[in-house]
């Protein structure tokens, strides 16, 4: 799994010009799922995201996690994180999970991360054409790949 995590002060996700979900102060997680991903990847990544200390404390240092600031999380599936650009100018997506597997693992990820945070997890809609407007706070953007755990 690959995740692009952005510390945000506001996110608004629309589908067909209608607001589908939104959050203030928290994390936007763009989640890419590979055909090799397992429940172990889901568990490790969800723990990592929830416990990541990327929010400022009273001294302005990044020492707080999303739970400590009572922040929210929005998770959006994004298969394009597995784009291969080695050949030509058209990205290939052979490493991305099939839509059925990706949807299953995405739903499992949502369940797992919801267990770890009291606020309701917001989402996109799997497979939909979504528009995301956000204010990246910092900016702080972190990329995590579960294949690089050690």
C-alpha positions in Angstrom: 0.0 0.0 0.0 1.1 3.5 -0.7 -0.4 6.5 1.1 0.1 10.2 0.5 -0.8 11.9 3.8 -1.5 15.6 3.9 -2.0 17.6 7.1 -5.0 19.8 6.2 -7.0 22.6 7.7 -9.9 21.9 5.2 -10.9 19.3 2.6 -14.0 19.2 0.5 -14.7 16.3 -1.9 -17.3 16.6 -4.5 -18.9 14.1 -6.9 -20.9 15.4 -9.8 -20.8 18.9 -8.4 -22.3 17.8 -5.0 -20.4 17.8 -1.8 -19.9 14.2 -0.8 -17.7 14.6 2.2 -15.6 17.2 4.0 -13.3 17.7 7.0 -11.6 20.4 8.9 -8.2 20.1 10.7 -6.9 16.6 10.2 -5.5 14.3 7.6 -6.3 13.6 4.0 -5.1 10.1 3.1 -4.8 9.2 -0.6 -4.6 5.4 -0.6 -3.1 3.3 -3.4 -3.6 -0.5 -3.2 -1.2 -3.0 -4.8 -2.2 -6.5 -5.9 0.2 -7.9 -3.2 -1.2 -6.0 -0.2 -2.6 -7.9 2.8 -4.3 -7.3 6.1 -0.8 -6.9 7.6 -0.3 -3.9 5.4 -3.6 -2.5 6.4 -2.9 -2.9 10.1 0.6 -1.5 9.9 -0.4 1.5 7.8 -3.5 2.5 9.8 -1.4 2.4 13.0 1.3 4.5 11.4 -1.1 7.1 10.1 -3.0 7.6 13.3 0.1 7.8 15.5 2.2 10.0 13.2 3.2 13.1 15.1 2.8 15.8 12.5 0.7 18.3 14.3 2.2 21.2 16.2 2.3 21.4 20.0 2.3 24.6 22.1 5.9 25.2 21.1 5.2 24.9 17.4 7.0 21.5 17.2 5.4 18.5 15.4 4.7 16.4 18.5 1.0 15.6 18.3 -0.9 13.0 16.4 -4.4 13.3 14.9 -6.0 11.8 18.0 -4.4 14.3 20.3 -5.6 17.3 18.3 -9.1 15.7 18.0 -8.6 15.9 14.2 -10.5 14.1 11.5 -9.4 11.8 8.7 -10.6 11.5 5.1 -9.5 8.5 3.1 -9.7 8.4 -0.7 -8.8 5.5 -2.8 -6.3 6.4 -5.6 -5.0 3.7 -7.8 -2.8 6.1 -9.7 -0.3 6.0 -6.9 0.8 2.8 -8.5 1.5 4.4 -11.9 4.6 3.1 -13.6 6.3 5.8 -15.8 9.3 3.8 -16.8 8.3 3.5 -20.5 6.8 6.1 -22.7 4.5 8.9 -21.7 1.4 6.9 -20.8 1.5 5.6 -17.2 0.9 1.8 -16.7 -1.0 0.5 -13.7 -0.1 -3.2 -13.7 1.0 -3.0 -10.0 -2.3 -1.6 -8.9 -4.8 -4.1 -7.5 -7.8 -5.1 -9.5 -10.9 -3.0 -8.8 -12.6 -5.8 -6.8 -9.5 -6.5 -4.7 -8.8 -2.9 -4.2 -12.3 -2.1 -3.1 -12.3 -5.0 -0.6 -8.9 -3.9 0.9 -10.0 -0.2 0.9 -13.1 -1.1 2.9 -11.0 -3.2 5.3 -8.6 -0.3 5.7 -11.6 2.0 6.6 -12.8 -0.4 9.2 -9.3 -0.8 10.7 -8.5 2.9 10.9 -12.0 3.7 12.3 -11.1 1.3 15.2 -8.2 3.6 16.1 -9.8 7.1 16.0 -13.1 8.2 17.7 -14.1 10.7 15.0 -16.0 9.3 12.0 -13.8 8.6 9.1 -14.8 10.5 5.9 -14.3 8.9 2.5 -14.5 9.4 -1.2 -16.6 7.0 -3.3 -14.6 4.1 -4.7 -14.3 4.3 -8.5 -16.0 7.7 -8.8 -14.7 10.7 -10.6 -14.0 13.0 -7.6 -12.8 16.5 -7.2 -10.9 17.4 -4.0 -10.3 20.9 -2.8 -7.9 21.2 0.1 -5.9 23.5 2.2 -2.6 21.7 3.0 -1.5 23.0 6.4 2.2 23.7 6.5 2.4 22.4 3.9 3.0 18.9 5.4 2.9 16.0 3.0 4.2 12.5 3.9 4.5 9.5 1.6 4.4 6.0 3.1 4.9 2.7 1.3 4.2 -0.4 3.3 6.8 -2.3 1.2 9.5 0.0 2.9 8.5 -0.8 6.5 12.0 -1.8 7.7 
